[in-house]
């Protein structure tokens, strides 16, 4: 059985890694929106005009998932420890 300290450390590292991935993805989408949108439009058959909203939905849902599954449990454990 893992200790609460070990679980808190695990969630802290998960949060840090996921926030890094979110920041990297956001920067890549902002920097390469044109070429990436054209590529994804060709691959998935989605009009290029719809892709920016799709990217923002992806980023928003990923951010919510990080908050719900990593950051909030980490903070709760840190409060009780």
Order of alpha helices (4+ residues) and beta strands (2+ residues): alpha-alpha-alpha-alpha
